[in-house]
Amino acid sequence: MHLWNPDFCGDIDMRIARDGAWYYLGTPIGRKPMVKLFSTIIRRDGDDYFLITPVEKVGIKVDDAPFVAVSLEVEGEGETQVLRFTTNVEETTEAGAEHPIRVEIDPETQEPAPYVHVRSNLEALIHRNVFYQLVELAVSREIGGQRWLGVWSGGEFFRIGLEP
């Protein structure tokens, strides 16, 4: 799909809400198989999201990230630990060098917004309950003279916040 380059056909009234719900013409798309199908043809170019077929490219709105990581499976512990996330469309991704975890901090509220890379340049917002699981797994590590809390996965250390 990343090689497809069809003509842009305009925007359609489709939106993915921050909670992962898909809407068409303001109405929730209730058929999970339909949402899963659409999720396989989504692409991000710059800050814009599109649904792509070999002959058509249409713009859609994404409030935050196109996916939500709704569950976490933990295998092993310490530096050999592996974190496996499953999204709201049942796509699984294993955090590591190719699928990093990142945490954005809202400058006004200081609330964390954690993400995991899923594929291409698409991310999943890590659901609050799953983030709490990550916090429970967090270990302390000094980086650049500062103490960070973070998690290991796939041999990589991912910072989730400064140690208080």
GROMACS elastic network, one bead per residue, 0.5 to 0.9 nm:
[ bonds ]
;  ai    aj funct       b0    kb
    1     4     6  0.52441   500
    1     5     6  0.86251   500
    1    40     6  0.89754   500
    1    41     6  0.71427   500
    1    42     6  0.89884   500
    1    43     6  0.84133   500
    1    52     6  0.73787   500
    1    53     6  0.75369   500
    1    54     6  0.77417   500
    2     5     6  0.80101   500
    2    43     6  0.76201   500
    2    52     6  0.89317   500
    2   120     6  0.81564   500
    4    52     6  0.75304   500
    4    53     6  0.73077   500
    4    54     6  0.57028   500
    4    55     6  0.82361   500
    5     8     6  0.87671   500
    5    52     6  0.82597   500
    5    53     6  0.87224   500
    5    54     6  0.72767   500
    5    55     6  0.80547   500
    5    56     6  0.84484   500
    5    57     6  0.79757   500
    6     9     6  0.87311   500
    6    52     6  0.76356   500
    6    53     6  0.74145   500
    6    54     6  0.61061   500
    6    55     6  0.50691   500
    6    56     6  0.52994   500
    6    57     6  0.59180   500
    7    55     6  0.71098   500
    7    56     6  0.60622   500
    7    57     6  0.60875   500
    7    58     6  0.88788   500
    8    11     6  0.85572   500
    8    56     6  0.65830   500
    8    58     6  0.60695   500
    8    59     6  0.80232   500
    9    12     6  0.89700   500
    9    56     6  0.64018   500
    9    57     6  0.56922   500
    9    58     6  0.54516   500
    9    59     6  0.80567   500
   10    57     6  0.75330   500
   10    58     6  0.53487   500
   10    59     6  0.61116   500
   11    14     6  0.83435   500
   11    50     6  0.84732   500
   11    57     6  0.87586   500
   11    58     6  0.52743   500
   11    60     6  0.60321   500
   11    61     6  0.86712   500
   12    15     6  0.87951   500
   12    24     6  0.83644   500
   12    25     6  0.84323   500
   12    58     6  0.64081   500
   12    59     6  0.60441   500
   12    60     6  0.59666   500
   12    61     6  0.86424   500
   13    23     6  0.80499   500
   13    24     6  0.58187   500
   13    25     6  0.52059   500
   13    26     6  0.74810   500
   13    59     6  0.85664   500
   13    60     6  0.67455   500
   13    61     6  0.78789   500
   14    22     6  0.72735   500
   14    23     6  0.54991   500
   14    25     6  0.63541   500
   14    26     6  0.76291   500
   14    59     6  0.82348   500
   14    60     6  0.52530   500
   14    61     6  0.63133   500
   14    62     6  0.86200   500
   15    21     6  0.82522   500
   15    22     6  0.57953   500
   15    23     6  0.51318   500
   15    24     6  0.66273   500
   15    25     6  0.85053   500
   15    26     6  0.80114   500
   15    60     6  0.58834   500
   15    62     6  0.56134   500
   15    63     6  0.74051   500
   16    19     6  0.80236   500
   16    20     6  0.59425   500
   16    21     6  0.56771   500
   16    23     6  0.63168   500
   16    60     6  0.80634   500
   16    61     6  0.63604   500
   16    63     6  0.61463   500
   16    64     6  0.80537   500
   16    65     6  0.79673   500
   16    66     6  0.62338   500
   16    67     6  0.84696   500
   17    20     6  0.53336   500
   17    21     6  0.52972   500
   17    22     6  0.63831   500
   17    23     6  0.77396   500
   17    61     6  0.85265   500
   17    62     6  0.63792   500
   17    63     6  0.52098   500
   17    64     6  0.71642   500
   17    65     6  0.82950   500
   17    66     6  0.80442   500
   18    21     6  0.73899   500
   18    62     6  0.76499   500
   18    63     6  0.53626   500
   18    64     6  0.52677   500
   18    65     6  0.67022   500
   18    66     6  0.79398   500
   18    67     6  0.84608   500
   18    68     6  0.80625   500
   18   125     6  0.80503   500
   19    63     6  0.89752   500
   19    64     6  0.87434   500
   19    65     6  0.89923   500
   19    67     6  0.83253   500
   19    68     6  0.68274   500
   19   125     6  0.85549   500
   19   127     6  0.82977   500
   20    64     6  0.89582   500
   20    65     6  0.79060   500
   20    66     6  0.66324   500
   20    67     6  0.56879   500
   20    68     6  0.56696   500
   20    88     6  0.68618   500
   20    89     6  0.88720   500
   20   125     6  0.87254   500
   21    28     6  0.69242   500
   21    29     6  0.76548   500
   21    30     6  0.88677   500
   21    35     6  0.88162   500
   21    88     6  0.88864   500
   22    27     6  0.83726   500
   22    28     6  0.58015   500
   22    29     6  0.56042   500
   22    30     6  0.82580   500
   22    35     6  0.69651   500
   23    26     6  0.55151   500
   23    27     6  0.51296   500
   23    29     6  0.53890   500
   23    30     6  0.87839   500
   24    27     6  0.53218   500
   24    28     6  0.63829   500
   24    29     6  0.64716   500
   25    28     6  0.84240   500
   27    30     6  0.87746   500
   28    31     6  0.89834   500
   29    32     6  0.76332   500
   29    34     6  0.76813   500
   29    35     6  0.70145   500
   30    33     6  0.89917   500
   30    34     6  0.82384   500
   30    35     6  0.80914   500
   31    34     6  0.54143   500
   31    35     6  0.65947   500
   31    36     6  0.88662   500
   32    35     6  0.50576   500
   32    36     6  0.61020   500
   32    37     6  0.85611   500
   32    89     6  0.79035   500
   33    36     6  0.50308   500
   33    37     6  0.61360   500
   33    38     6  0.86922   500
   33    89     6  0.88652   500
   34    37     6  0.50808   500
   34    38     6  0.62801   500
   34    39     6  0.85832   500
   35    38     6  0.51312   500
   35    39     6  0.60665   500
   35    40     6  0.88576   500
   35    89     6  0.73655   500
   36    39     6  0.50146   500
   36    40     6  0.66294   500
   36    88     6  0.89249   500
   36    89     6  0.54679   500
   36    90     6  0.80366   500
   37    40     6  0.54651   500
   37    41     6  0.71917   500
   38    41     6  0.54805   500
   38    42     6  0.65830   500
   38    51     6  0.71719   500
   39    42     6  0.55172   500
   39    51     6  0.83986   500
   39    66     6  0.80397   500
   39    67     6  0.84175   500
   39    89     6  0.72738   500
   40    43     6  0.87417   500
   40    51     6  0.87638   500
   41    50     6  0.81203   500
   41    51     6  0.54000   500
   41    52     6  0.54251   500
   41    53     6  0.69102   500
   42    49     6  0.69047   500
   42    50     6  0.56021   500
   42    52     6  0.63041   500
   42    66     6  0.83448   500
   42   122     6  0.86922   500
   43    48     6  0.84243   500
   43    49     6  0.57033   500
   43    50     6  0.52733   500
   43    51     6  0.62865   500
   43    52     6  0.69320   500
   43   120     6  0.79958   500
   43   121     6  0.78766   500
   43   122     6  0.74255   500
   44    47     6  0.67737   500
   44    48     6  0.56294   500
   44    50     6  0.62745   500
   44    51     6  0.88949   500
   44   120     6  0.82997   500
   44   121     6  0.64933   500
   44   122     6  0.67345   500
   45    48     6  0.53847   500
   45    49     6  0.63375   500
   45    50     6  0.77750   500
   45   121     6  0.83559   500
   46    49     6  0.81549   500
   48    59     6  0.73795   500
   48    60     6  0.78611   500
   48    61     6  0.77495   500
   48    62     6  0.83059   500
   49    58     6  0.85005   500
   49    59     6  0.59252   500
   49    60     6  0.57033   500
   49    61     6  0.65913   500
   49    62     6  0.69371   500
   49    66     6  0.87255   500
   50    57     6  0.62972   500
   50    58     6  0.53417   500
   50    60     6  0.55669   500
   50    61     6  0.83291   500
   51    56     6  0.80653   500
   51    57     6  0.58165   500
   51    58     6  0.54333   500
   51    59     6  0.65299   500
   51    60     6  0.71346   500
   52    55     6  0.78247   500
   52    56     6  0.58816   500
   52    58     6  0.67293   500
   52    59     6  0.89398   500
   53    56     6  0.51205   500
   53    57     6  0.64607   500
   54    57     6  0.82913   500
   62    65     6  0.63011   500
   62    66     6  0.61211   500
   63    66     6  0.79913   500
   64    67     6  0.87688   500
   64   124     6  0.89387   500
   64   125     6  0.76277   500
   65    68     6  0.72793   500
   65   115     6  0.83930   500
   65   122     6  0.74624   500
   65   123     6  0.59194   500
   65   124     6  0.56700   500
   65   125     6  0.58557   500
   66   122     6  0.71307   500
   66   123     6  0.68153   500
   66   124     6  0.64230   500
   66   125     6  0.80245   500
   67    87     6  0.62032   500
   67    88     6  0.64330   500
   67    89     6  0.73977   500
   67   118     6  0.84548   500
   67   122     6  0.81352   500
   67   123     6  0.65353   500
   67   125     6  0.62990   500
   67   126     6  0.86993   500
   68    86     6  0.83542   500
   68    87     6  0.52754   500
   68    88     6  0.55563   500
   68    89     6  0.82994   500
   68   115     6  0.85729   500
   68   123     6  0.82549   500
   68   126     6  0.57676   500
   68   127     6  0.62130   500
   69    72     6  0.77544   500
   69    85     6  0.59500   500
   69    86     6  0.55222   500
   69    88     6  0.63498   500
   69    91     6  0.89526   500
   69    92     6  0.88295   500
   69   115     6  0.82014   500
   69   116     6  0.78034   500
   69   124     6  0.55683   500
   69   125     6  0.59660   500
   69   127     6  0.57097   500
   69   130     6  0.74394   500
   70    85     6  0.73696   500
   70    86     6  0.60149   500
   70    87     6  0.53632   500
   70    88     6  0.59375   500
   70   125     6  0.88525   500
   70   126     6  0.68706   500
   70   127     6  0.56110   500
   70   128     6  0.86952   500
   70   129     6  0.79533   500
   70   130     6  0.65419   500
   71    84     6  0.83192   500
   71    85     6  0.57493   500
   71    86     6  0.52950   500
   71    87     6  0.70258   500
   71    88     6  0.86370   500
   71   126     6  0.86648   500
   71   127     6  0.80376   500
   71   129     6  0.83592   500
   71   130     6  0.60567   500
   72    83     6  0.67504   500
   72    84     6  0.56747   500
   72    86     6  0.65035   500
   72   130     6  0.63130   500
   72   133     6  0.78753   500
   72   134     6  0.86921   500
   73    82     6  0.82035   500
   73    83     6  0.59236   500
   73    84     6  0.50340   500
   73    85     6  0.64504   500
   73    86     6  0.82830   500
   74    77     6  0.80621   500
   74    81     6  0.70991   500
   74    82     6  0.59236   500
   74    84     6  0.64332   500
   74    85     6  0.89238   500
   75    80     6  0.85348   500
   75    81     6  0.56929   500
   75    82     6  0.51053   500
   75    83     6  0.65491   500
   75    84     6  0.80610   500
   76    79     6  0.87037   500
   76    80     6  0.62408   500
   76    82     6  0.63861   500
   76    83     6  0.88930   500
   77    80     6  0.58397   500
   77    82     6  0.76259   500
   77   137     6  0.89877   500
   77   152     6  0.81016   500
   77   153     6  0.88978   500
   78    81     6  0.53892   500
   78   139     6  0.85839   500
   78   151     6  0.84074   500
   78   152     6  0.64786   500
   78   153     6  0.85239   500
   79    82     6  0.86163   500
   79   151     6  0.86802   500
   79   152     6  0.55237   500
   79   153     6  0.70183   500
   79   154     6  0.78038   500
   79   155     6  0.56492   500
   79   156     6  0.74760   500
   79   157     6  0.78302   500
   80   152     6  0.72912   500
   80   153     6  0.68331   500
   80   154     6  0.65531   500
   80   155     6  0.58739   500
   80   156     6  0.88875   500
   81   151     6  0.86260   500
   81   152     6  0.58779   500
   81   153     6  0.51221   500
   81   154     6  0.65492   500
   81   155     6  0.74049   500
   82    94     6  0.70254   500
   82    95     6  0.70273   500
   82    96     6  0.79922   500
   82   152     6  0.71572   500
   82   154     6  0.53497   500
   82   155     6  0.80578   500
   83    93     6  0.85021   500
   83    94     6  0.58006   500
   83    95     6  0.56460   500
   83    96     6  0.82642   500
   83   151     6  0.88844   500
   83   152     6  0.78812   500
   83   153     6  0.54497   500
   83   154     6  0.76441   500
   84    92     6  0.67530   500
   84    93     6  0.57076   500
   84    95     6  0.63214   500
   84   153     6  0.86449   500
   85    91     6  0.81747   500
   85    92     6  0.55637   500
   85    93     6  0.53530   500
   85    94     6  0.62564   500
   85    95     6  0.75787   500
   85   116     6  0.82840   500
   85   126     6  0.86983   500
   85   130     6  0.88841   500
   86    89     6  0.79681   500
   86    90     6  0.57067   500
   86    91     6  0.55254   500
   86    93     6  0.65587   500
   86    94     6  0.89064   500
   87    90     6  0.50752   500
   87    91     6  0.52687   500
   87    92     6  0.64289   500
   87    93     6  0.83042   500
   87   118     6  0.88877   500
   87   124     6  0.71179   500
   87   126     6  0.87403   500
   88    91     6  0.74634   500
   89    92     6  0.89766   500
   91   118     6  0.82334   500
   92   118     6  0.79204   500
   93    99     6  0.72853   500
   93   116     6  0.83729   500
   93   117     6  0.79280   500
   93   118     6  0.58737   500
   93   119     6  0.83105   500
   94    98     6  0.87958   500
   94    99     6  0.66415   500
   94   100     6  0.88632   500
   94   118     6  0.84590   500
   94   153     6  0.79080   500
   94   154     6  0.77395   500
   95    98     6  0.74456   500
   95   100     6  0.55859   500
   95   101     6  0.66459   500
   95   116     6  0.70935   500
   95   117     6  0.77210   500
   95   118     6  0.87423   500
   95   152     6  0.87614   500
   95   153     6  0.56820   500
   95   154     6  0.64076   500
   95   156     6  0.84693   500
   96   100     6  0.54126   500
   96   101     6  0.78921   500
   96   152     6  0.83887   500
   96   153     6  0.54609   500
   96   155     6  0.68259   500
   96   156     6  0.58354   500
   96   157     6  0.85091   500
   96   158     6  0.87437   500
   97   100     6  0.57464   500
   97   153     6  0.86489   500
   97   154     6  0.70739   500
   97   155     6  0.79718   500
   97   156     6  0.64273   500
   98   117     6  0.78469   500
   98   119     6  0.88937   500
   99   116     6  0.65125   500
   99   118     6  0.63325   500
   99   119     6  0.76861   500
  100   115     6  0.83071   500
  100   116     6  0.57685   500
  100   117     6  0.56132   500
  100   118     6  0.87351   500
  100   153     6  0.89251   500
  100   156     6  0.84148   500
  100   158     6  0.73560   500
  101   114     6  0.71678   500
  101   115     6  0.56290   500
  101   117     6  0.65698   500
  101   158     6  0.60833   500
  101   159     6  0.80546   500
  101   160     6  0.83730   500
  102   113     6  0.84075   500
  102   114     6  0.57572   500
  102   115     6  0.53292   500
  102   116     6  0.63958   500
  102   117     6  0.83790   500
  102   158     6  0.70807   500
  102   159     6  0.72783   500
  102   160     6  0.71700   500
  103   112     6  0.61980   500
  103   113     6  0.55012   500
  103   115     6  0.61721   500
  103   116     6  0.88093   500
  103   158     6  0.89912   500
  103   159     6  0.75826   500
  103   160     6  0.58436   500
  103   161     6  0.77444   500
  104   111     6  0.83394   500
  104   112     6  0.56861   500
  104   113     6  0.50469   500
  104   114     6  0.62342   500
  104   115     6  0.81356   500
  104   160     6  0.88993   500
  105   108     6  0.87025   500
  105   109     6  0.81393   500
  105   110     6  0.54605   500
  105   111     6  0.56495   500
  105   113     6  0.61910   500
  105   114     6  0.85613   500
  105   161     6  0.88955   500
  106   109     6  0.55492   500
  106   111     6  0.53306   500
  106   112     6  0.63816   500
  106   113     6  0.75205   500
  107   110     6  0.55028   500
  107   111     6  0.80500   500
  108   111     6  0.81634   500
  109   112     6  0.87348   500
  112   160     6  0.84662   500
  112   161     6  0.85148   500
  113   125     6  0.72467   500
  113   126     6  0.76199   500
  113   128     6  0.87877   500
  114   124     6  0.85482   500
  114   125     6  0.59884   500
  114   126     6  0.53885   500
  114   127     6  0.81097   500
  114   128     6  0.86321   500
  114   131     6  0.71922   500
  114   160     6  0.78616   500
  115   123     6  0.62501   500
  115   124     6  0.54588   500
  115   126     6  0.52469   500
  115   127     6  0.88794   500
  116   122     6  0.88134   500
  116   123     6  0.55433   500
  116   124     6  0.54020   500
  116   125     6  0.67205   500
  116   126     6  0.68196   500
  117   120     6  0.81650   500
  117   121     6  0.72309   500
  117   122     6  0.61484   500
  117   124     6  0.64082   500
  118   121     6  0.76614   500
  118   122     6  0.57087   500
  118   123     6  0.51037   500
  118   124     6  0.64134   500
  119   122     6  0.53839   500
  119   123     6  0.71225   500
  120   123     6  0.86358   500
  124   127     6  0.87437   500
  125   128     6  0.89624   500
  126   129     6  0.82848   500
  126   130     6  0.62815   500
  126   131     6  0.61161   500
  127   130     6  0.52858   500
  127   131     6  0.61840   500
  127   132     6  0.87659   500
  128   132     6  0.62754   500
  128   133     6  0.87762   500
  129   132     6  0.51311   500
  129   133     6  0.65519   500
  129   134     6  0.89326   500
  130   133     6  0.50157   500
  130   134     6  0.64801   500
  130   135     6  0.88110   500
  131   135     6  0.62723   500
  131   136     6  0.86864   500
  132   136     6  0.63087   500
  132   137     6  0.87641   500
  133   136     6  0.50846   500
  133   137     6  0.64653   500
  133   138     6  0.87972   500
  134   137     6  0.50260   500
  134   138     6  0.61480   500
  134   150     6  0.81254   500
  134   151     6  0.68866   500
  134   160     6  0.84556   500
  135   139     6  0.85916   500
  135   149     6  0.81767   500
  135   150     6  0.77332   500
  135   151     6  0.80687   500
  135   160     6  0.78386   500
  136   139     6  0.86797   500
  137   150     6  0.79955   500
  137   151     6  0.63663   500
  137   152     6  0.86824   500
  138   149     6  0.56255   500
  138   152     6  0.81672   500
  138   159     6  0.88483   500
  138   160     6  0.80172   500
  139   148     6  0.80551   500
  139   149     6  0.53682   500
  139   150     6  0.55472   500
  139   151     6  0.62698   500
  139   152     6  0.83962   500
  140   147     6  0.64578   500
  140   148     6  0.55268   500
  140   150     6  0.65225   500
  140   151     6  0.87032   500
  140   163     6  0.71639   500
  141   146     6  0.82148   500
  141   147     6  0.56049   500
  141   148     6  0.53046   500
  141   149     6  0.64441   500
  141   150     6  0.74813   500
  141   157     6  0.88523   500
  141   159     6  0.89129   500
  141   163     6  0.88695   500
  142   145     6  0.60781   500
  142   146     6  0.53740   500
  142   148     6  0.60383   500
  142   149     6  0.88403   500
  143   146     6  0.53726   500
  143   147     6  0.63735   500
  143   148     6  0.68591   500
  144   147     6  0.83819   500
  146   162     6  0.75440   500
  146   163     6  0.82313   500
  147   161     6  0.89974   500
  147   162     6  0.61199   500
  147   163     6  0.54356   500
  147   164     6  0.84599   500
  148   159     6  0.62991   500
  148   160     6  0.74762   500
  148   161     6  0.58770   500
  148   164     6  0.87161   500
  149   158     6  0.84790   500
  149   159     6  0.59287   500
  149   160     6  0.58367   500
  149   161     6  0.54116   500
  149   162     6  0.58481   500
  149   163     6  0.54512   500
  149   164     6  0.89327   500
  150   157     6  0.64666   500
  150   158     6  0.52320   500
  150   161     6  0.68454   500
  150   162     6  0.86597   500
  151   156     6  0.82254   500
  151   157     6  0.56683   500
  151   158     6  0.53266   500
  151   159     6  0.66986   500
  151   160     6  0.74225   500
  152   155     6  0.63947   500
  152   156     6  0.55183   500
  152   158     6  0.62431   500
  152   159     6  0.89829   500
  153   156     6  0.54127   500
  153   157     6  0.66635   500
  153   158     6  0.77726   500
  154   157     6  0.84992   500
  159   162     6  0.78893   500
  161   164     6  0.86625   500
